[in-house]
Amino acid sequence: MTTGKQHHTSFKALVAANRAAGRLDEPAPPAEKDAAQKMRNTGMRLTPDEYTQAQQLAAADERAMAWFCRRMYLRGLESFLAEQGKH
């Protein structure tokens, strides 16, 4: 148990002090992606049964629901394009 006065320094203040002392580099700017390469969030509507099934299949594959839905979209797209004679 400490009986002395405790200092409550914020994390931001500690980081700033360490940067000023030359112990920390400035953070690297985030890598910019080409606009064509950025993933976009899209809405996908599923019935409750479809949603439950997708959750179960994603969990069984130990994947995120979004990853599973994208994978299914890409598989369906490939099949669709093949049917259209475009693949």
Disulfide bonds with the S-S distance in Angstrom:
none
